[in-house]
Amino acid sequence: MSFEHSQDASGTGASNGRLVHASLILDRIIAWSTEIPAALLVVAEFCLLLTNVTYRYGLRDPLTWGDELASLLFVWLSMLGCVIALRRGEHMRLTTIISKLSPRAKQRTEALANTLVVLFMALLIVPAWEYTVDEWAIMTPALQIPHAFRVGALTCGFTLMFAVALSRLISSASSANIALCGLLVLGVSGGLYLFQVQLVDMGNAHLFLFFVIGVAIIVLAGAPIMTAFGLSTLAYLLTVTDIPITVAVNRIDEGMSGLILLSIPLFVFLGALIESMGLAEAMIGFLASLIGHMRGGLSYVLIGAMYLVSGISGSKAADMAAIAPALFPDMKRRGEDEGELVAMLSSAGAMSETIPPSLVLITIGSVTNVSIAALFTGGFMPAVVGALAMAMVVWIKNRSKSVQYLQRASSKDIWTALCYALPSIVLPFLIRTAVVNGVATATEVATIGIAYTFAVGLIFYRTFEWKTLQPMLVNTASLSGAILLIIGCATSMAWALTQSGFSVQLAAWMSIVPGGAMGFMMVSAVAFVILGSFLEGIPAIVLFGPLLFPIARNVGINEVHYAMVAVFAMGLGLFAPPFGVGFYAACAIGKVRPEAAVRHVWAYLAALFIALLAIAAIPWISTGFL
């Protein structure tokens, strides 16, 4: 999976130069008309929520319309972010297979991926407009304005994404490839139409065709994950059901609109601020002064730093990018192999997946109705077990190394580093404590965290450059939009699976797994490791969470315990070669070839797998502090 651009502007090009020129002009217009409003919406959401928090906790007079307006702006922010992400090629997609193809085959595959996005958006535009019209008569409780003002964002977003995808297709593919892809899509659509009766007669066996084979083909073709989920769902509804597409649009809206998900862009923005304001560097500096002189000391610092900053940015790549530049140069000067460094960085990313305020945990709470506070409380200890497992590998690898040339920091240096880092160290504990103790919601805490980081960064660290603010806001919108549309499409897909009766069948199958609750837990752990290798944690949990969590509850497994096993397992898959995208992200951040790191990573992944087995077998690790 990748955030790379799928467009190759220097590729074959379309034969009609005027169309290409027009598509490029359209692309620039869309960029200007989406990036500035999206950046302003991020600022508006922060200001609105900070005002709401101030009135609620400071003046004891909450704004009754505040959450309603925040929800309205949030949908627009999400959809504009989706457009920006598509235009930049930042939607999550699998590129492992495409990267190994010949240039000619790669061009055709890229053209097919863009064609599928065009088709998906074209199918959504009219139903989204009908859904908007239907919502016009419904008024919001506090603001007393039509719901259409909110859901109209979907129509606008799908239309702009259609234009972006079409522009990309025209500007990056030859006429022959476009025609070939069009014929292929028409052929598959015609086949589904001709064999419609036979597919219906197959019963739920046709689910394998749409939601396994269909999703797999679209993902392997390099189309965004949201397209794989959404297009497969639409194909299923159009072929074997009489359910109108407006219902799918409604489910996408429902999946994206949960107010708790508003914390996603806020935490993404907060993570970017922590790095740019100098807070992350200060934390690492203190840890290095404390234990940097030990055998493998900076390796322990790396693990501890990932524990401190993990989850706040909303992007594991951003977490790793905040840590690597501060540690890698010194570690290389101490003779560390660069492949070993990337292996540690990648594995630390897997270890820290359960640490709050993980966006995966927030997503689990949103789609399964498990308490966010309970999930945040339960997430600390599984990561501790993973960190200890990694630390054991570091100790074994470094136990015979000489440290005579390393100088222990003086008490004065440690105290100075602590005083300098203290404002930054307070932040992650402030965030997690506030949510865990129920003082404030995840969204409110993120808002407070942003205000705190701005104040500390501007007054204390003074490294922030204002020119980076606008790109930071746009990046926040882009990443948030990419995540939220996946949640929306996966919600629609999970609903279709539930309506088909598949969830009942799945419950029956899983209930007879040998070994009872523990057997179910172990099967789930292995399944989530595999899922994590192909899907990011958020789409995987949105798709399978509503199906598997009720089964876990029925067989007597605590939901928080099950959530920790699922998230830790997916993290392990996400950072495991050859498919895990997290591993390749770490290689890119460390500027190391994957083959140089892959031989070093297995020891850490083996330790983390043992930690996963311990987490699955001992519920107390996840539930002991609830």
N, C-alpha and C positions, 0 to 999 in steps of 0.2 A: 504494500500500500504506500502511496506516495502523495506528496503535496506538490509535485513538480508540474510544470506546465505541460499539458497534453498537446498544445498547439505547437507546430513547427512552422513558423512564419516563412522560413527559408526553404520549405519543402518544395513539392512539385508545383504548388500554386494552381489556381483555377485558370482555365483557358480564357475566360472572359475577364479582361483586365479591368473593365469598368465596374463589374460586380465586385471584384476584389477591392478596388479603390473605395467603392461605396460601403462595403462591409467594414473596412478599416475606419472610415469616418464615423460610421454608426457605433463602432466599438469605442471610439474616443468620446462620443457624445454620452454613451451609457456610463463610461467611467466617470465623467465629470458630474453627471446627474445622479449618481448613486454614492460615490465616495464621500462627497462633502455632506449630503444629508445624513448618511450613516454615521459619520464622525460626530455631527451635531446631535444625533439621537443618543449616542453613547453618553455625551456630556449631559444632555437633557435628562436621561434616565438617572444618572448619578445625582444631579442636582435635585430632581424630584424626590428620589428616595431618601436623600440626606435630609431634605426638608421634612419629609414624612416622619423619619426617625426622630428628628429634633422635636417636632410637635408631639409625637407619641411618648417619648421618654423624658424630654425636657419640660414641655409645657403641659403634659398629661391631657392633650387635646388632639387626638389623631385626626388626620384629614380623611374624611369619609370617602372622598373621591380620589384620593391619592393612588391607591392600588389599582383602581379602575383605569385611570389615565396611564399608569405605568404599564398595565397589561396591553392597552391599545398601542402605545408607542413601541412596546417590546415586539409585537408581531411585525410592525413595519421595519424595525431594526433587524429582525431575523431575516425577513425576505430580502431587504436590500443587501444584507451580508451574504445571503445565498448568491445573489447576482454577482457581487464582487468576487466571491470565491470561485464561481464558475468562470468569470472573465479572466481571473489570474491563474486558473488551473489548480486551485487549492482545495478542491473537494477531495475527500479521501477516496483513493482508488488503488488497485493492485497493479503494479508495474513490473513485477518480477518476471512474468512470462514475456511481456512485450519487449523488455530490454534485451532479451536473448534472440530476438527475431532478426532476420536480414532487413536491411533498410527498406526494400520494396514491400516486404510483408508487414513491417512496422507501419509504413504509411497507410496501407490498406486497413490495418487494425485500428489505427487512430481515426481514420475516416469512419469506420463502423461505429466506434465509441461515440463520436460526435453525432452521427446519424441517430443513434439510439437516444441520446439526450434530446435532440430535436423532436423526435417522435414522442418521447415522454412528456415534454412540455406542451407540445401541440395537443395531446390528448387531455391535458389538464385545463387549458385556458377556458374553454366554453363551460365545462362543469363548474369551474371556480367562479365565473361570472354569474351563472345561475344560482350558485350558493350565496353569492353576495346579494343578489336581488332578493332571494328568499329571506335574508337576514335584515332587510331594510325595515320591515314592519316591527322588528323586535328592538325595544329601547333598553339602554343600559340603566341600571337601578339608580346610580348616583348622578351621573352627568346628564342623563335623559337625552342621549343622542343615539341614532340607529346603530345597531351592531355592524351594519354594512361598512361604517367608517373603519372598523377594525379588520374585518375579514376581507375588505377590498385590497388589503396588502397582498393577499395570496394571488388575486387576479393580476395585480401589477407585477408582482415578483415573477410569476410563471411566464407572463408575456415578455418581460425583459430577458429572462433566462432563455426563452425560445429565440429571441433576437440575437443574444450572445452566442448561443450554440450554432445557429444558422450562419452567423458571421464567421465564426471560427471554422466551420465546415467549408464554407466557400473560399476562405482565404488560405486554408492549409491543405486542401485536397484537390487532386486533379478532377476534371470532369468525368474521366473514365472511372475513377474510384468512387465518386459520388453516385454515378449511375449504377455501378456494381452493388454498392451498399443499399441503394434504393430498391433494386430488384431483389436482393436478399431479404430485406424487410418485408416487401410485398409478398414474396414467396412463403415466408413463415406465417404471415398474417392470413394469407389465403389457405394455407394448410390447416390452420386452426379453425378457420370458418368451415371448410369442407368436412372436417372430421369432428365437428362440434357435437353431434349426436353420440358418436362413439366415445368421446371423452366424457360426456355426462354419464354414459352407461358404465364407465369404469369405476364409478364411485369415488371414494377418496384416494384411490390409486393415482388419479390425475394430479394430485397435489405434488407428487414426486416430480412430474414433468414441469410444472410451473415454478415450484418453490425450491427445488434442488437443481435440476438440470438447467432450467431457465436462469436462475440466479447465478449459478456457477459459470455459465457461458458468458453472461453479461459482465460479470466481475473479471473473468479471465481476458475478456476483450479490452479491458482497461477503462471501461465506463465507470463513472463515479458510483460508489456504493449506494447512494440514494436512488440512482437510476435503476440499479439492479433490483432493489426492494420494490420501488414504486412501479416500474414497468411490468414486473412479474405479477404484481397484485392486480394491475389494470387488465392485463391479458387474461388472468384468471376470471375476473368479474365479467369481462366482456364475452368470454367464451362459454363458460359453464354455469353462469348465474344470470338472473334477471335484475340484479341489484344495480341501480344507476351509479355512474361514476361520481356524482355529487356526494354520495355517502363516503367514498374514499377520500374526497377533498375534505369533508367534515372530519374524518379521522386524522388526516394530516394536520389540520388546524388544531384539533384536540391534543394531539401529541406534542405540538410545538408551543402550546399556549399556557401550559401550567405555570402559575406565577412563581413557583419554586425554581423553575428553569431560568428565571430572570437573573439568578445568581451566576449563571454561566458566563455571560459577557462581563459581568462585574469582576469575577475572579480572574478571568483572562486579562482584563485591563490591570487588575491589581498585580498579577504576576509580572507583567511587562514593566510596571512602575518599580517593583522591587529590584529588578535588574538594573534599570536605567538610573534609578535614584541612588545606587551604591549600597543598598541594604544587603544584598546577597554577598557582595565582596567583603563587607565588614564581618558578616557571620563566619565566612570561610577563614578570614584572617585570624579571628579569635581561636577557632578550632585548631588551626595550624600552629599557633603559638603554644597551645596547651599540650598537644600530643605529637606535633610534627617531628620531634627528635627521636621518636621510638622506631623500632624496626617496622617498616611498613606504615609509619605514622601517617603519611599523607593519604595512604589508602583508607585508613580509618576515618580521616577527615572527609574524604570523598563520600563515604557511606553516611557519615553523620550529617554532612551538608545536604545530601539528597533527602535525608529524613526531615530536615528542618524546612526546606523550601518546597518539597514535593507537593503537588496537587494544587498549589495556590495559583499557578499560571493558567491551568486548564490545558496545558500542552506539555507532555513529557519531553518533547524535543526542546521546548523553552527551558524547562528545568535543567536539562543536561547542558544546554548552551550557556546557562548562567554560571555553571560550576566549572566546566572544562577549561575555559580560558584562565580562570584564577588559579587552577591547580596543576594543569598539565605541564606548563613550562618548568616549574620547580621540580616536579616529579621526573621529568626527562633529564634534568641536570643531575639528579641523584641516580641516574642509570637505569630507570624503569624502561622496559620495552614498550613501545607505543601501542603494539597490539594488546599487551596486557592492560594498559590504561583504558583502552576502549572497551575491552571485555569487562573490566570492573564498572565502568560508567554504564554500559548497557545493562548489566546485571543489577546494579543499584537502582536503575529505573524500574526493573521488574519487581525488586524487593519492596519498593515504596508505593506500589499501586493502591494499597488500602489506606494510606495515610490521609486523614481529612485535611483540608476540605476537597477531597477527590471528587471530580465531576462525575466519575462513574458511580460513586456512592450517592451523589445527589440524584442522578438519573434513576438508580435503583429505587430510591425512596419515592420518586415521582411515579414510576410505572407499577410499583408493587404495593404502595401505601405502607411501607415499613418506615418507622420513625427515623428521620434524618439524624436527630440527636443520638439515637441508639446506634445507628450505623457509624457515626463519627466516633462515639465512645469505643465501639468494638474494633475500629480500624487501627488503633495504636499498637496493640500487642502482636497481631500477626506480622506487622512490619518489623517489630522488635525481634521476633523469632527469625525472620528472614535476614535481618541485619546481623544477628549473632552467627547465623550460618555462613554468611559471607565473611564475617570477621574471622571465623575459624579457618577458612580457606586462605585468607590474607596471612594469618599467623603461620600456617604450615608453609606457605611459599616463602616467607621472609625470616623464618626462625634462625637460619644460618647466615644471614647477611650481616656484614659489619656495619656498625653505626658510629664508629669512632670519630669519623669526620663530621658528624652531625652535632651541632651545638644546641644544648637545651636553652630555651628562652628563659631569661631571668624573671623573677617574680614581678619586677617592675614592668617588664615588657608584657607579661601576661595580664597584669592589672590594667595597663594602658589599652591593650587590645580589647579587654572585656568592657572597659568604660566606653570605648569607641563603638563596640558592637552591640552594647546593651539595648539601645533603642530599636535596632533591627531584630534582635533575638526576642524581644517582647512581642513583636507582631504575630508570628505564627501561634504562640501560646495564647495570645489575646483572642485571636480568631477562633481557635479550636475550643478554648474554654467557654467562650460566650455561647457557642452553638450547643456544645455538649451539656452545659448547665441550663439550657433553655432560656438564657437571658434575652436572646434575640434570634431571629431566623437567620438562615444562611445568607439570604439576600441582604438583610439589614447589616449583618456583620461584615459582608463584603464592602458595603457602602462605607461603613465606619473605617474599615481597613484602608480603603483608598484615601479617605481624608487624613488618616493618621500617617500614611506613607508620604503623601504630599507634604504634610507639615514637617515631618522628620527629615525628609530628603532635602527640602528647600532650606530649612533652618540649620540642620546639623551637618549633613554630608555634602551638600552643595555641588553635586556632580551632574545634575540634570541639565540637559540642553533643550530649550523650549522648541527648537526646530524639529525635534523627534516626536513631539506630541501628536501632530496630525497623522503621520504614518502609523503611530502606535494605536490611535483610535480606529483607523481604517483596518488595520490588522486584527484588532479586537472584533470588529463587526464581521470580517471575513471568516475568521475561525469559528466564531459563535454561530454564524449562519450555516456553515458547513456542518457543524455538530447538530444543530437544531433541525435542519431538514432531514438528516438521517433519522433522528428520533421520530419526526413526523411520518416519514415513509415506512419506517419499521413498525410504528404503531398501527398504521393502516394494514400492513402485511400481517401482523400478529392478530389483528381483528378478523381478517379474512380467514386465517387458519382456525381461529376460535369458532367462527360462524360455520365452518365446514364440518365441525365435529371432531377435528383432529386433536384438539386439546383433551377431549374425553378419552380418545384412543391412546394418546400418549400417556395419560395418567394410568390407564389400565396396564399398558406395557411396563411402565416404570415401577408400578406397584408390585410386580412379580419378579423384579430383579433379585437374584439370590443375595442373601446377606442382610435383608431388611433395610433399615435406615442407613447403616454403614455401607452396605453394598450400593445403595442409591447414591450416597455421598461420593464414593470412590468413582463410580461410573460418571457422575456429574463432573468431578474434578478433571478426569481425563478428557471428557467431552469439551470442557471449557478451555483446556490447554490447546486442543485442536482448533476450536473456534477462534481463540485469541491469535493463532498463527495466521488466520486469513481475514479476520474482521477486527476492527478496533473495539475496545471494550464497550463503548456506548452503543453502537448498533447491535452488537451481539446480545447485550443485556436487555435492550428494548425489545428485541425480537423474541428471545427465549425466556426472559424473566417472567412475564405474565403466564407462561405455560408451565415452567418448572417450579416456581416458588410455591404455588398452591399444592403441588405434589409433595414438596419437601415438608410443608406444614402438615399434610395429611399423614405422612409417615413418621412424624414426631420430631423433625429437625427444627431447631430454633432458626428463625428467618435471618437473624443477624449472623449466626454461625454459617449458614448456607451462603449468605452474601459474601462473607470474607473469603470462603473457599473459592467461590466463583470468580471474584475479582483477582485474587492472588493467582489463580490458575490461568486466567486470561492474560495477566501480566507476564507470566512465565512464557506463554505461547507468543505473546507480542514481541518479546525480545529474544526468541530462540531462532537461530538460523535453521534451515535456509529460507523460510518464508516470513519470519517475523520482521515487520517493518521497523520496529523499534531498534533492532540490532543494526540495521542499515542506517537509520537516523544517527545512531551513536557513532558509526564509522564516518559519516559525513561531517559530524560536528568535530570529531577528533582528527579529521583529515587523514584517515588511515584506510588502506584498502581492506575490504572485508576478509579476504583470505589471510591477511596478516593477523587478524583478531580472532578468527573463528576457532583456531586451535587452543586459544587461551580461555575461551568463554565456557567451555563445557564443564570445567571444575566448579565454577560458580553456579551454573544452571543446575548441576547435580545437587549441590548443597541446597539450593532453593527448592528443588523438587522434594528433598527430604523434609525441608521446612513445611512445604505444602501438605505432605502426608501427616506431619505432626499437627498442623492446624486443623485438618479434616478429622483426625482421630481424637483430638482433645478439645471439646467445645469450650472449656474454660478460657482458652486463649482468646476467644472472640467474645465471650459473654461474661467473663469473670468480673468485669467492672460495671456491668449494666445495673 
